[in-house]
Amino acid sequence: MLEAQGDVTLDFAGTLRLEWTRDGLRLSRRSLKSGEWLYRYWQGEAKRLHILCDSSSVEIFINDGEGVMSSRYFPAASAMLAFDGGAQLRLRYWSLRPCMVE
């Protein structure tokens, strides 16, 4: 869970970016085919985000499920999340264990 007051950019291993401003969200990643930047937008106030990510996908739930953004991404190394901006953040992190299917 992530809550912010102010503008912040989240960088997912240099492969995917989420820009969070007072006006909404912009999710960007490079096209796997052409290398062009591709964008997805959420317009409106985003008060809270729940972000689920693994080695190839990101799911972003906005305002407790009011909206959702999804993307595939393929970081070259272990996924790292970096924050940049002048926002105050409240963050809760859960590490998930792999599930075995028999």
N, C-alpha and C positions, 0 to 999 in steps of 0.2 A: 504494500500500500504506500502511496506517495501523495503528499499534500504539499502545495507550494504557495507562497505569497511573493509575487514578483515573477520576472521572466527567467527561464532556465532552459538550457539545452542539454539533452541526454545523448551521449554518444555511445553506441553499442559496438565496441571493438573496432571503431573506425569504419564500419560497414553500413551502419544504419543510424540515422539521427532523428530525434524527436525534439522539436522546438515548441515550447510551452509558453504562451503569452497570455495576457489578460483577455485577448480576443479569441483564443482557441489554440488548436494544435496543428502542427505540420509535421508529418512523418515523411522522411525522404530516404531513398536508397538508390544505388546505381543499378541500372538494368543489367541483367546477366548476359544479355545478347549484345547490346550496343554500348554499354558503359554510360549512357545518358542518365541524368538524375530523374527519378520518378517521384511524384509527390501524391500524398493523400492528406486531406484536410478535415478538421472538425471545427466548425464555426460556433462560437458561443463560449460561455464561461465553463471551464473545466476545473472543478474544485478538487477532485480526488481521482487518482488513477490507480488501477490494479494492473500491474504489468507481469505477464507470465512469459518467460523466454527459456528456450533450450538451445541446442546447437544449430538449429536451422529455422526457427520461427519465433515470432514475437506476437503476442496478443495483448492489446491494451484496452482495458475496460474503463470507460469514462463515466464519472459520477454514479458509481454503483450500478452500472449496467445500462445507463441511459443511451450510451453509444459504444461502439467497439471499432477498433482499427486493428488490422492484421497485416503481417508481411512475412515473407521468407527472407532469410539472410544467412550468409555462410561466412562467418569470421575465419580468418586464416589460422588463428591461434585460439586459446581458451578465451571465452567471451569475458570482456571487461566492460563495466559500465562507468563512464566518466561524466561528471556534472560540470557545467560552466554557466555562470550568470550571477546576478545579484539577488537571488531569491532566498528566502528562508524556507528550508525543507523539513518536513517530518517524514521519516522513512522507516518502514518496517520490512525486514528481509527474511524470507524463509528459504532454506535450502531443501530441495526435494530429493528424495532417494529414488533410484531407479526401481521400477516394478518388474518383477520376474513373472513371466507367463509360462505356465506349464501345459 
